[in-house]
């Protein structure tokens, strides 16, 4: 049985299959990274963090396309929030190296991965979720 470090709360599901699937993939990467760090598999954890960074960038591109297609009125603000998260992503590799050197606990790094995802899913995507819900009614 796989150990779970983090689960995305159901109330943070957006209701758009592509976005929710991306969020699920990012949660899986967070969990796999946490387990690799916990087990001191640093090569794997570095690769997984790179996958997380690539996954976040891919997710933002997908989401921005969807926002454009649905004529989301706060597109520019949403894109700006994505850019704020993107600025934090390269630091995650440095943080992994700090864990390897014993200068940081692995769970602090996982908290930072979760923060990156939650900054998007909770702060920015909830406005889009409300917009999508209103569009359906």
C-alpha positions, 0 to 999 in steps of 0.5 A, spaced: 500 500 500 502 506 498 503 511 503 500 518 502 503 524 504 498 529 501 491 529 498 487 535 495 481 536 498 475 534 494 472 542 495 478 544 491 476 540 485 474 545 479 469 541 475 473 541 469 476 534 467 483 537 464 484 541 470 482 536 475 487 531 472 493 536 472 492 537 479 491 529 481 498 528 477 501 534 481 499 531 488 501 524 486 508 527 484 508 531 491 507 524 494 512 520 490 517 526 492 516 526 499 516 518 499 523 518 495 526 524 500 523 520 506 527 514 504 533 518 502 533 516 495 535 523 493 536 522 485 529 520 485 527 526 489 531 531 484 528 527 478 521 528 481 521 535 483 523 537 476 517 533 474 513 537 478 516 543 476 515 541 468 508 539 471 506 546 474 508 549 467 504 544 463 498 545 468 499 553 467 499 553 459 493 548 459 489 552 464 490 558 461 488 555 454 481 553 457 481 560 461 481 563 454 476 558 451 471 560 456 472 567 456 474 568 463 473 575 465 479 575 469 484 572 465 490 577 466 490 576 473 490 569 473 496 569 468 499 573 473 498 569 479 501 563 475 507 567 474 508 568 481 508 561 482 513 560 476 518 564 480 518 560 486 519 553 482 527 553 481 528 554 488 525 547 489 531 544 486 536 548 491 531 546 497 532 539 495 540 540 495 539 543 502 535 536 504 541 532 501 546 536 505 542 535 512 540 543 512 533 542 511 528 537 513 525 533 507 517 535 510 519 542 509 520 541 502 514 537 501 510 543 504 513 548 499 511 543 493 504 543 497 504 551 497 506 552 490 500 547 488 495 550 493 497 557 491 494 556 484 488 551 486 486 555 492 487 562 491 486 562 483 482 556 481 476 557 486 475 564 482 475 560 475 471 554 479 465 559 481 465 562 474 465 555 471 459 553 475 455 560 473 456 558 466 453 551 467 447 554 470 
